[in-house]
């Protein structure tokens, strides 16, 4: 998942998305993706801590599932952003 996050973050950050050429809903999608990718990054960092490792197996599994679905959601947003061109 780390490679996806780097790829995903770089696609949005490298684009010269300007509010001048985007419709309001497109701006919201770009902002939503940026915020989601930041949450994925923070979750990934947490999952590499001793606190995470100390959680019971079921809670760790729930967090892995949450991360998986967040990444899928981010990919869906990335596809929408790519279609804005």
Secondary structure as UniProt FT lines:
FT   HELIX           2..14
FT   TURN            19..21
FT   HELIX           24..46
FT   TURN            47..48
FT   HELIX           50..54
FT   HELIX           57..82
FT   TURN            83..84
//
